[in-house]
């Protein structure tokens, strides 16, 4: 006789219902930044790396210009354990990353950080500081709120999960979004 046979263990909604972003919402998210403005170019590159390639907030924060190999379309990263990792980037995604690097270079920053704060554009803050984790989350949350996706419970962490799912299921669709 099994002593656990009549025991009921409820499963929480977070386990049974994974949040998934529809293809339309993913498209809206990736098309949301206004790429005619420097901030929009930066944000597009940031969102591409998070939503399509699954980079975590801490990886975005620590990413330096020297980590990006434009010629070989690769990014050199570290894993949580400190092991080196090479992430191959689709040609279309690399276009947005190099566009941001060119735009970023116009500001003649002393930092090697890829993603920098641009608050000075609006007269707030110091120019060219490395984006903090909080700053990255605020940027992503801003787009999620603007598109009314945030109220569905999405966050930076969900973008990483989405990237893992999307890479297996929607590779061609994601490439078509990047072509726009």
Helices and strands as residue ranges (DSSP letters): H 13-16, H 23-32, H 38-51, H 57-62, G 65-67, E 68-69, E 74-78, E 84-88, H 91-105, G 119-122, H 133-146, G 150-152, H 156-169, H 171-178
